[in-house]
Amino acid sequence: MASEAEKTFQRFAVFGESSSSGTEMNNKNFSKLCKDCGIMDGKIVTSTDVDIVFSKVKAKNVRTITFQQFQEAMKELGQKRFKDKKPDEALEDIYKLMEGKDPATTGVTKATTVGGVSRLTDTSKYTGTHKERFDESGKGKGIAGREEMTDKSGYVSGYKGAGTYDKKSSK
């Protein structure tokens, strides 16, 4: 049972931490694990309880916990969450809650297309100079559609004799 808990521990330990190896977990990810796995229910086990247990099991001058410390924390939270059960049974139930869980990404910002937004992003309704920034399919033309491409030949625009200087001077 502990191997499944260890896998869940590692998945949550690396979540949002690009430099994490998965062997140590910070308080933020520990709280996320407790919340996503249903260990923290808001009534019996609150976020304050989770923070207190985390502070209790970690070393004094360190900000992370190892898997061994994590197991101690789960024993304490298990006794609080399942008061009527023995410590070992409570720990088993905690591990069952954690089984196969991944960090959830609920509440992530999504692009909206409600109300006026869909009208504003419909390129077929664009007029004037904005219309020139998109092709017929509505795909943007990139920099060619945004800026006038400058002629770097050194001649003034509209000059009919452009490119004839070299021919004249060689005579």
Disulfide bonds with the S-S distance in Angstrom:
none
